[in-house]
Amino acid sequence: MSKETVYWTMKNGQKIDVDTMDVQHLRNTLKMIIKNQVRIQAAPVKPKFEIHGDIAQNFIEQMLEEEYYDEDYGNL
């Protein structure tokens, strides 16, 4: 079974073999990955589409009104 070498690219651009990293370097790397993941998850999500024109805006508003319309009371 062949072992694939995995490299980590450090801040200075140097690549090092993950298997040769000392424990403290591995800890710091893991902390950085976790911190970046939390930051990515907390970032606001941009819509994948943009609304252009009044007709499109009216359509979206109508769909939202229908979705949140309270049938029992006849209002939003």
C-alpha positions as CSV (number, residue, x, y, z in Angstrom):
1,M,0.0,0.0,0.0
2,S,1.5,3.3,-1.1
3,K,1.4,6.3,1.2
4,E,0.6,9.6,-0.4
5,T,2.6,12.6,0.8
6,V,0.4,15.5,1.9
7,Y,1.9,19.0,2.1
8,W,0.9,22.0,4.2
9,T,1.7,25.4,2.7
10,M,2.9,27.8,5.4
11,K,2.2,31.5,5.6
12,N,5.6,32.2,3.9
13,G,4.7,29.9,1.0
14,Q,7.0,27.1,2.0
15,K,5.5,23.6,1.7
16,I,6.2,21.0,4.4
17,D,5.3,17.3,4.7
18,V,2.5,17.0,7.3
19,D,4.1,13.8,8.6
20,T,7.2,15.8,9.6
21,M,5.4,18.6,11.5
22,D,5.9,18.7,15.2
23,V,3.0,18.4,17.6
24,Q,2.8,22.2,18.4
25,H,2.8,23.0,14.7
26,L,0.0,20.5,14.1
27,R,-2.0,22.0,17.0
28,N,-1.6,25.5,15.6
29,T,-2.6,24.4,12.1
30,L,-5.7,22.7,13.4
31,K,-6.7,25.8,15.4
32,M,-6.3,27.9,12.3
33,I,-8.5,25.6,10.3
34,I,-11.2,25.6,12.9
35,K,-11.1,29.4,13.3
36,N,-11.3,29.9,9.5
37,Q,-14.2,27.5,9.3
38,V,-16.2,29.3,12.0
39,R,-15.5,32.6,10.2
40,I,-16.7,31.2,6.9
41,Q,-19.9,29.8,8.5
42,A,-20.6,33.2,10.2
43,A,-20.2,35.2,7.0
44,P,-23.5,36.4,5.4
45,V,-24.6,34.4,2.4
46,K,-25.0,36.4,-0.7
47,P,-27.9,35.5,-2.9
48,K,-27.1,33.5,-6.0
49,F,-29.3,35.7,-8.1
50,E,-30.1,39.3,-8.5
51,I,-33.5,40.8,-9.1
52,H,-33.6,43.2,-12.1
53,G,-36.7,45.3,-12.8
54,D,-40.1,46.0,-11.2
55,I,-41.8,42.9,-12.6
56,A,-39.3,40.6,-11.0
57,Q,-39.5,42.5,-7.7
58,N,-43.3,42.4,-7.7
59,F,-43.2,38.6,-8.4
60,I,-40.9,38.0,-5.4
61,E,-43.0,40.1,-3.1
62,Q,-46.1,38.3,-4.2
63,M,-44.5,34.9,-3.6
64,L,-43.4,36.0,-0.1
65,E,-46.9,37.3,0.7
66,E,-48.5,34.0,-0.3
67,E,-46.0,32.0,1.7
68,Y,-46.5,34.0,4.9
69,Y,-50.3,34.8,4.4
70,D,-52.3,33.9,7.5
71,E,-55.4,32.0,6.2
72,D,-57.2,32.2,9.5
73,Y,-56.9,36.0,10.0
74,G,-56.6,37.1,6.4
75,N,-53.5,39.1,7.0
76,L,-49.7,38.8,7.3
